[in-house]
């Protein structure tokens, strides 16, 4: 009985890789006859695991998607990865996921061998994660948009812009992006005939989804850079391009991803693209980063820096 149970677990572990295995292949891996494999497959089905069998040449067995989630068989590395991921998710930016992740982590923790439980708890004791600064997003919104991305279905929603105006949008969704603070949707706006980036927390989804679409080619270049520009620079009234005298790595340490996009030029210089609705704010930002720099555009920022420099000089003289 113990040997049979161990063999069932090994069989289940093979099938959970979602590969197609022939009966002969499984029999060889398990060291049993094809007839025993068929009996073991029937036992797994009786336990609620939906195992499909395909006859003929090239047929075999595969674990299918069932109506409910059956127990999973995990190796040590997989169990550790899930435990760490759940612990990180308890501080996630998705509404309600923290409590759900904590419940799942509690269940998993009870089942972990003592050596793995000790490692997970040691990591949890040593790890300090700052809570997310951005707004939380309803998980049903994320799953609905993700399904539309997968199925190539247009989505419609009412969107509140950063200026506070609301407008209906009809888009072809392509990617969900999380920058560490907020969730974004990268999509083709059908009414504006252009690529757009939307904050998911500012969208109120309309149902049902729209018709299917034929995916178009994504814009050239790094998609993450397109999203960064769309969320930090392109939406702003003033869009600055600066040459920074510092490596891209050093400048990126001072410029958070939610503020600007850093692109390397060489080992000692980089390009910073940053935007704001206020020239005063833009001037203070670029002056406070702690690097020498040149303004490539816009010209009004250069003039504004001259005015700001004079103001600072006068304040310094009067204080002395």
Helices and strands as residue ranges (DSSP letters): H 2-15, H 23-30, H 34-46, E 51-54, E 60-63, H 76-89, E 94-95, H 97-111, H 114-126, E 137-138, H 139-151, E 154-160, E 166-178, E 183-189, E 194-199, G 200-202, E 203-206, H 223-232, E 238-244, H 248-254, E 260-264, E 270-276, H 279-288, E 293-297, H 299-319
